[in-house]
Amino acid sequence: MSRAEREAAQVAERLGLDYRAKVDDGLRGRLEHVPELTRRGKIRHVFEGALDDRPLMLFQSSYMVYTGQGAVEVAHTVYVCAAPEWPLLHITPRGLLGRLAARLGRRPDLALESEQFNRRLKVRTVDDDFAIALLSPEMQAFLVSKPSVR
């Protein structure tokens, strides 16, 4: 067991969670809907159990991106927990064309209080009222403060 695996196992024990350093394909099948998990990606450092009587899973997913000159590992930390049956809500960074359109004055379909949020992030939802309630000004500021939001 590597040093990182030993430290992760100690953290899991303190939190009362089960820890697995590597994962079988059974877990991959349960998580096929998670966009950060690629087909060839590795799942490691899986914490699973309950915190405050709520089911929780936390894991690291990583994959290699080949740049032509070498390879770079891309890692995502993914949290999976039970949630109510909320309406679909996607928050993604605006692409180049979306940012350009915003600079030219095109308003987003769902405009929120923060202009910086509206310029940087795109919100897609089936329920505008839900999105407005969830994305309070404080939540918008929090999301804008993060370098990578998806």
N, C-alpha and C positions, 0 to 999 in steps of 0.2 A: 504494500500500500504506500503510495507516494505521500509526501508531506502535506500537499493540498488536500488529498483524500482524508488523511487523519484529522486535519483541522476541520474539514467539513463534517466529518462524523461526530466530532466533539460538539460542534454547534448544533447539529441535529439532535444529539442526546440531550443537550440543555433545553432545547425547545420541545422535546417530546415527540420528535418526528422521526420517521424511518428514513435512512439514507442508503442510497445505492450509487456507487461510483460510475457504473456503466449500466446500460439498459438493454433489455431484449426487445424484439420486434413487436411483442404484445402491447407494450406501452406506445410504440410508434403508431400502431393501428388506432388506439384510443384518441390520439392527438392529431389525426390527419387533417383536421379542420384548422389547425393553428398555422397561420401563414408564414411565420418565422422558421418553421420546420421544413427544411428541404428534403427531397428524397435521399440524397446522398449525405446529408448532414449527420453528425453524431449527436447523440443525446448523452449527457453525463451530468454528474452531480445532481441527482434527483433527490429532493426532499419531499416526503409525502406523509400526510397524517391530518391532524386537526389542530387548529389554534382557536381558542375561545369557542370550542364546539362547532367550528365551521371547517368543512373539508378544504384542504389546501394542497397544492402541488407546486413546486418550484423546481426548475431545471435549467441547465445551460444547453443551448443548441449551437453547434458551430459547423461551419463548412468552409471549404477553400475556394478562393477566387483567384484564377490564374490571370496574371497581368501581361503576359508575353515576356517579361523580364524575370519573373519569379512568381511566387504564390503568396497570398495574404490570407490569414485565417480571420473569418468574420464570426463573432460570437454574439448571441442574443441570450439574455436572461428572461425567461418566460414564467409568469405567475398564472396559475390556473386555479380559480376558486368558484364556488357556487355563486350564482347571481340570480336575481329575479328575472322574470320573463319581460325584460325591457325591450322597447322597440330597437330596431337595428340602427346603429350609429357608427359611422366611419369617420375618423379624423386622420387626415394624411397631409404631408407637406405638399404645397402647391408646386407644380412643375414650372418650368421656364415660361411656357406660354401663359399659364395662369397668373404668374407674377407679372409678366409683361402686360396682360390685359388689365390687371388691377392698377398698374401704374398709369395706364391710359384712361382710367376712370370707370372701367366696368365694375359694377357692384356684384359681389357674390350672391348666389341664390339665397343663402341664409346669412344675413349680416348681423354680427354681434357687436357688443359695445366697444371692444378693443380693435382699433384699426390695425395695430401690429398683428394681432391674431388673424384678422380677416386677410391681410396681405400674405402671411406666411403659411396658414393652414386652410385646408378645404374640409368642409363638413358635409357629409352626405347622410341623410336620414329619411326615414319614412314618416316621422312625426316631429315637425318643427317645434311644437310646444315642449315636447320632452327634451329636445336638444337645448332649447333656450333655458329650461329649468336646470338641466345638468351642468351646462357650461356657464356658470356664474362668472362675474368679472374676476373673482379670485382664482377660479379654475382656469380661465383664459390666461391670466398672468402666469400661473404655474406651468401650463403647457408651453407657453412662449419661452419661458426660461430654460426649457430643456432643449439641448442641441438636436435631438432626434426623437420625434414623436410619430408614432404610427398606431 
